[in-house]
Amino acid sequence: MDSNSFSFWIKNKRKKHGSLVKLPKLVPLLLTELWDKAKGFFDGPEKPGQKPFELRRNLYVHSRIKPEHLWERFITQSMPNKIFFNQFSLTKTNNIDLLKINKQGEITDIFELKTGSNELGHAAYEIIFYYFLLLEAEKRGFLKNCKVSKHINLIVLAPEYYYKTQYQKEFIKELQNNLQKDIKYNKVNIKFIPLPKSCNKETIKQTTQEIRSKIVNKQVPANVLQDLRDYFSNVFN
């Protein structure tokens, strides 16, 4: 595992502290750690394919595609006006799942998409780290054909059960308070949006299989899965 990656960092933190969602007092410390980690991310030898970073859109779906890749490509395809992009690369081990761009070419929303692996604490800190990386990449002139909006949303897009308990909701609230408190974070908003038809592990699995089957069998686009398309059109307005 790349020691410079988010996965390496979060694995060590969870090994040391257990559930980060249940430890809101750690939020200020962990945000500072991620900020410092992002500031130094691009130092040292240039990584292959590291810069510049470009918007990209991958819509290819095959029968063995990973669930998260399936969802992000379905969402990208479903949104009008081509305002969504997926797999914005920050090196091979650090990829943003989804980006939303406005007409001025500003990144207004970034998404961390989960379909059942990991949990809320992992997803929330991951999207924050990628946001910090975007700020640093922009500062160093690495972004191409886009810029980071001063008003940006960090969105965890995951099954409903990621965000059902009171302590999960308090955790997001604590993250929001700390992000709003420090001016260097640009007062970003962090929030949770549930994936449709995802009240438990079985339902999200069934919904994922339905999407994969219909896309692979070339039944999409058309009017199939229109309820899911409508859902995303409403929540992403």
C-alpha positions as CSV (number, residue, x, y, z in Angstrom):
1,M,0.0,0.0,0.0
2,D,1.3,3.5,-0.9
3,S,2.3,5.2,2.3
4,N,1.3,8.5,0.7
5,S,-2.2,7.4,0.1
6,F,-5.3,8.1,2.1
7,S,-5.9,4.3,2.5
8,F,-2.7,4.0,4.4
9,W,-3.5,6.9,6.7
10,I,-7.0,5.8,7.5
11,K,-6.0,2.2,8.1
12,N,-3.5,3.3,10.7
13,K,-6.0,5.7,12.4
14,R,-8.7,3.1,12.7
15,K,-6.2,0.5,14.0
16,K,-5.2,3.0,16.7
17,H,-8.6,4.6,17.6
18,G,-11.2,2.1,16.4
19,S,-14.4,3.8,15.0
20,L,-13.6,7.4,14.1
21,V,-17.3,8.2,13.9
22,K,-17.7,7.6,17.6
23,L,-14.7,9.9,18.5
24,P,-15.9,13.4,17.6
25,K,-13.2,15.0,19.8
26,L,-10.6,13.7,17.3
27,V,-12.0,15.8,14.4
28,P,-9.8,18.9,14.8
29,L,-6.6,16.9,15.1
30,L,-7.4,14.6,12.2
31,L,-8.4,17.5,9.9
32,T,-5.1,19.2,10.7
33,E,-3.3,16.0,9.9
34,L,-5.0,15.6,6.6
35,W,-4.4,19.3,5.7
36,D,-0.7,18.9,6.4
37,K,-0.6,15.6,4.5
38,A,-2.2,17.3,1.5
39,K,0.2,20.2,1.6
40,G,3.2,17.9,1.3
41,F,1.6,15.5,-1.1
42,F,3.1,16.9,-4.3
43,D,6.6,17.4,-2.8
44,G,9.5,15.3,-3.9
45,P,9.9,13.4,-7.2
46,E,7.0,13.8,-9.6
47,K,4.8,10.8,-9.8
48,P,4.0,9.3,-13.2
49,G,0.8,10.9,-14.5
50,Q,0.7,13.2,-11.6
51,K,0.1,16.5,-13.5
52,P,-1.7,18.3,-14.9
53,F,-5.0,16.9,-13.6
54,E,-7.9,16.9,-16.1
55,L,-11.6,16.3,-16.1
56,R,-12.6,13.0,-17.6
57,R,-15.7,10.9,-18.1
58,N,-15.7,7.1,-18.3
59,L,-19.0,5.6,-19.2
60,Y,-17.9,2.0,-20.1
61,V,-19.7,-0.7,-18.2
62,H,-19.0,-4.4,-18.4
63,S,-20.3,-7.5,-16.6
64,R,-17.6,-7.6,-14.0
65,I,-17.4,-3.9,-13.2
66,K,-17.0,-3.0,-9.5
67,P,-20.2,-1.7,-7.9
68,E,-18.8,1.7,-7.1
69,H,-17.5,2.2,-10.6
70,L,-20.9,1.1,-12.0
71,W,-22.8,3.7,-9.9
72,E,-20.5,6.6,-10.7
73,R,-20.7,5.9,-14.4
74,F,-24.5,5.5,-14.3
75,I,-24.8,8.8,-12.4
76,T,-22.4,10.5,-14.8
77,Q,-24.4,9.3,-17.8
78,S,-27.7,10.1,-16.2
79,M,-27.1,13.8,-15.5
80,P,-28.0,16.4,-18.2
81,N,-25.7,18.9,-19.7
82,K,-22.6,16.8,-19.0
83,I,-21.9,18.6,-15.7
84,F,-20.6,15.4,-14.0
85,F,-17.2,13.9,-14.4
86,N,-15.9,10.7,-12.8
87,Q,-12.5,9.3,-11.7
88,F,-10.7,12.6,-11.5
89,S,-7.2,11.3,-10.9
90,L,-4.9,12.5,-8.2
91,T,-2.4,9.7,-8.9
92,K,-3.4,6.0,-9.2
93,T,-4.1,5.5,-5.5
94,N,-6.0,8.8,-5.0
95,N,-9.1,9.2,-7.3
96,I,-12.1,11.4,-6.7
97,D,-15.2,9.3,-7.6
98,L,-17.4,12.1,-8.9
99,L,-17.2,15.9,-9.6
100,K,-19.8,18.4,-10.5
101,I,-18.9,21.4,-12.5
102,N,-20.8,24.7,-13.1
103,K,-20.9,26.7,-16.4
104,Q,-17.9,28.7,-15.3
105,G,-15.7,25.6,-15.1
106,E,-15.7,25.6,-11.3
107,I,-15.8,22.4,-9.2
108,T,-18.9,23.0,-7.0
109,D,-19.4,19.4,-5.6
110,I,-17.1,16.5,-5.1
111,F,-18.5,13.1,-4.1
112,E,-17.1,10.0,-2.3
113,L,-19.3,7.1,-3.4
114,K,-19.6,3.9,-1.3
115,T,-21.8,0.9,-2.0
116,G,-21.2,-1.0,1.2
117,S,-17.5,-1.2,1.9
118,N,-15.9,0.8,4.7
119,E,-18.2,3.1,6.7
120,L,-19.1,6.8,7.2
121,G,-15.9,7.8,9.0
122,H,-13.8,6.4,6.2
123,A,-15.8,8.0,3.5
124,A,-16.1,11.5,5.2
125,Y,-12.4,11.8,5.9
126,E,-11.6,10.6,2.4
127,I,-13.7,13.2,0.7
128,I,-12.1,15.9,2.9
129,F,-8.6,14.8,2.0
130,Y,-9.4,14.8,-1.7
131,Y,-10.8,18.4,-1.3
132,F,-7.6,19.4,0.4
133,L,-5.6,17.9,-2.4
134,L,-7.6,19.8,-5.0
135,L,-6.8,23.1,-3.2
136,E,-3.1,22.3,-3.1
137,A,-3.2,21.1,-6.8
138,E,-4.9,24.4,-7.8
139,K,-2.4,26.4,-5.8
140,R,0.5,24.7,-7.6
141,G,-1.1,25.2,-11.0
142,F,-1.8,21.5,-11.6
143,L,-5.5,21.8,-12.5
144,K,-6.4,21.9,-16.2
145,N,-9.6,23.4,-17.6
146,C,-11.2,23.7,-14.2
147,K,-10.9,25.5,-10.8
148,V,-12.2,25.0,-7.3
149,S,-15.2,27.0,-6.4
150,K,-15.1,29.1,-3.2
151,H,-18.5,27.6,-2.3
152,I,-18.1,23.8,-2.5
153,N,-20.0,20.8,-1.2
154,L,-18.3,17.6,-0.1
155,I,-20.9,14.8,-0.4
156,V,-20.8,11.3,0.9
157,L,-23.0,9.3,-1.4
158,A,-23.6,5.9,0.2
159,P,-26.3,3.4,1.4
160,E,-28.9,4.7,3.8
161,Y,-27.6,2.7,6.7
162,Y,-24.4,4.7,6.7
163,Y,-26.3,7.5,8.3
164,K,-29.1,6.1,10.5
165,T,-27.8,6.5,14.0
166,Q,-27.5,9.6,16.1
167,Y,-23.8,9.3,16.6
168,Q,-23.3,9.2,12.8
169,K,-25.3,12.4,12.4
170,E,-23.4,14.1,15.3
171,F,-20.1,13.1,13.6
172,I,-21.1,14.9,10.3
173,K,-22.2,17.9,12.4
174,E,-18.9,18.0,14.2
175,L,-17.0,17.8,10.9
176,Q,-19.2,20.6,9.5
177,N,-18.6,22.8,12.5
178,N,-14.8,22.4,12.3
179,L,-14.7,23.0,8.5
180,Q,-16.7,26.2,8.9
181,K,-14.6,27.4,11.8
182,D,-11.2,27.6,10.1
183,I,-11.0,30.1,7.2
184,K,-8.3,28.1,5.4
185,Y,-10.9,25.4,4.6
186,N,-13.0,28.0,2.7
187,K,-16.0,27.2,4.9
188,V,-17.0,24.2,2.8
189,N,-20.2,22.2,3.4
190,I,-20.1,18.4,4.1
191,K,-23.3,16.3,3.8
192,F,-24.6,12.9,3.3
193,I,-26.9,11.8,0.5
194,P,-28.3,8.2,0.5
195,L,-28.2,6.1,-2.6
196,P,-31.7,5.1,-3.8
197,K,-33.1,1.7,-2.8
198,S,-30.3,1.1,-0.2
199,C,-32.0,0.7,3.2
200,N,-29.8,-2.4,3.8
201,K,-27.0,-4.4,2.3
202,E,-29.4,-6.7,0.4
203,T,-31.4,-4.0,-1.3
204,I,-28.3,-2.0,-2.4
205,K,-26.9,-5.2,-3.8
206,Q,-30.1,-5.9,-5.8
207,T,-30.3,-2.4,-7.1
208,T,-26.7,-2.5,-8.3
209,Q,-27.3,-5.8,-10.1
210,E,-30.4,-4.4,-11.8
211,I,-28.4,-1.4,-13.1
212,R,-25.5,-3.6,-14.3
213,S,-27.8,-6.1,-16.0
214,K,-29.8,-3.4,-18.0
215,I,-26.7,-1.4,-19.0
216,V,-24.7,-4.5,-20.1
217,N,-27.7,-5.7,-22.1
218,K,-27.8,-2.3,-23.8
219,Q,-31.2,-1.3,-22.4
220,V,-29.8,2.0,-21.2
221,P,-30.1,4.8,-22.1
222,A,-33.9,4.7,-22.9
223,N,-36.6,5.0,-20.3
224,V,-35.4,2.1,-18.1
225,L,-34.2,2.9,-14.6
226,Q,-36.0,6.3,-15.0
227,D,-36.9,6.3,-11.3
228,L,-33.2,6.2,-10.4
229,R,-32.4,8.9,-12.9
230,D,-35.2,11.1,-11.5
231,Y,-33.9,10.5,-8.0
232,F,-30.4,11.8,-8.8
233,S,-31.8,14.8,-10.8
234,N,-33.7,15.8,-7.7
235,V,-31.0,15.4,-5.1
236,F,-28.3,17.0,-7.2
237,N,-30.1,20.2,-8.1
